[in-house]
Amino acid sequence: MNLRMWCWGPFEAANQDVTCNVNIEQDLNPVIPVFGLKWDRTDDTLVITPKLEGKLESPTKRKILSLTQGIFDPLGFLAPALLPAKLLVQQAWATKSDWDTPLPTDIQSKYMQWLDELKELSKIKIPRRLGYGSPDHWTLHVFCDASLDAYAAVNFLRSDNRGEIILRFVGSKSRVSPLKRLTIPRLELLACLLGARFAKYIVEALDIPSKA
């Protein structure tokens, strides 16, 4: 592999050799694409900018599904914002309409309202760096919950950097409840399972030491 270009944020720049002349603020392109996201290297944050062109009128099953599946969000930064769209897809599927047939008025109205709110996502910035200090002082906190419509889990990383406690949102997962209604306790168990699996993935990815 022939690597030609490197990009770094403030943390990496601060740890470069003193002979390396690095000034991110004077960089011609401080915001760069990274795996479907936007990385603002000036303040070391990630930004998600959904592409909405061609999906603003006459909502159909195809358009709603295309938009929701087209937003790259592997760690669930936008899970709360995308969940309403997942519910709309479920409702649209229940109408048994064709892929390119305009959906019922009530679903169209909800879709347009959701799209209008989705434009605000570009204002949200998520810190890229997670842990501070030694990983021995990192702990992962998992929260799970459920309703009749959906269930979800969210993970936060708590790090202790010489007495300074820092919390970082790591990611979340959400699922739409089955059309065949389940009880709330059953859905809460599914949320716990979802959270446990996601937490296991994060612990392994970040190599967080076991406290057991």
N, C-alpha and C positions, 0 to 999 in steps of 0.2 A: 504494500500500500504506500503510495507516494503522497504524503500530507504536505499541502502547500500553504494553508492559511489556518491561523488560530484566532479564536475570539475568547475574551475573558471579561469578567465583571470586576467590580471594585475589590472584592475579597481576593481574587486571584492576582490582580494587579499589585495589591499591597504586599504580596508574598513573592513577587518577582525579584530577580537579581537587581541590585541598585543600578547596574549599568544599562538596564533595559528602560528605554524612554517610553513610558506609557501615559497617555492622557486621554481617557475615554470621552471627556466632555468636548475635546477638540476633534474627535473621530468624525469622519464625514458621514458615517452611518452607525450611530449608536444603537439603533433599533434594528434587529436582524431576525429573520424567521428561523425558528428551531422546532423541528418536528411538528409542524402545523400550528405552532404558537408564535407569539411575538415576544422577543426578549429585549427589554429596555436595559441596556448595560449601564446607563447613567445611574439609575437607582436600584439596579439588579432585581428587576421584577418581571414577571411573566404576564402577558396580556392576551386574551382570546378575542379575536375579531371574526364573528360569524359572517359568512357570505350570504347575503339575502337577495341578490339579484335574481329576477325571474320567478320569485316565489311570493310576490306580494299581492297577487290578485287571483280570484277564482280558485280558492283552495280545493284541492282534490287529495285523495289518499296518496297519490304518487308524490305530490309536492310536499305534503307534511312529512312523509316518511323520508323523502330525499333530504329535506332540510335537517331533520333531527339526526339522521345518520351521517350527514356531511359535516357536522361540528365535531372536530377532533378534541376529545376531552377524556383521555385515558385514565386519569386519576380522579375524575369526578369533581373537578373544581366547580363545574356548572350544574351539578346534579339537581339542586333545588330549582334552577331556572329551566332545565330540560324536562323535568318531571311532568309539568302540565302538558307538554307536547306529547309525551308518551301516553298520557291519559286520553288526549285527543285522538291519537292513532287508534287506541283501543275502541273509542266511541265510533270512529269512522269505520273501523272494520265491522262493527256490529250493525251498521246500516246496510251492509252487503251491496254497496254501490260499486260501480266499475271504477277502475283505477283513475281514469281521467274525467269522470263525471263530477261536476261541482257538488260539494257536500251540502247537507241541510243547513238552513240559515243559522240555526243556533250554534252549530259547530263552526261555521265560517266566522261568526262574530267572535267566538272565543279564540279562534286561531289568529284573527287580525289583531285582537287585543294583546295576545301573547307575543306576536311579531313586533308590535310597537314597543313592548317592554324589553324585548330581546336586544334592541339597538343600544340599550344602556349598558350592556355587558362590557363594551370596549372601555368603559370608565373604571372597571374593576382591575386592580393590580394585585398580583399575588407574589409575595417574596419568594425568590428562587432558592435562596439558602435556607436550609431547615435547621440542622443541629448546630449548636455552639458549645465550645468546650469539649471535654472528653466524652466519648460515647458511653463511658461507664456511668455518666450522670444523665443519660437520656431515658425517658420513659414515654411509652406510647399509651394514649388514652383513647378508648373506643366508646362511642355512644350509639345506641341502637333504639329505634322506635318504629311503630307501625300504626296504620289506620286501615279502614276498610278499603281505601283506594290504593294504597301503596305502603311499602316498607323500605327502610333505609338504614345506613350506618355511616358514621363519620369518624375520622381519625385525626387526632392532634398530637404533635410531638412536643413534649416538655423537656427543656434542657436547662441545666444549672451551670452557668458559666461564672464560677468564682463568686457565688452568691447572687448573681443576677439571673432571675428566672425569665425565660423566654418561651413563649408558646407560638407554635406555627401550625397552621392548617395544612395537613398532609394530603388529604383527599377524602372522597366519599363515594358511596355506591347506592343506587336506588333501583327498585324493581316495582313494576305495576302489579297489583294484586290480581289473581285470576278472576275471570268473569264468574266462575262458580265460587260464590262467597265462602270464605273461610272465617273462622272465629278470630277475634283479636288476639287471644293467647297464642293461637297457631301462627298467626302472622308475626307476632313478636318473636317467636322462636325462629322463624325464617330470617328475621332481621338480625338476630344474634348469630345465626350461622353465617350470614353474609358478612357481618362485621368481623367474626373470628377468622374467616378465610382471608379477608382483605388485610387484617392485622398481621397474619402470618406472612403474607407476601411482603408487607412493608418491613417487618422485622428482619426478614432474610435479605431484602434489597439494601437496607441501611446498615445491616450487620450490627443490630442493637444487642448488646450482651444480655443474656438471661439473668434475671434477678433471683431465680429460684435457688 
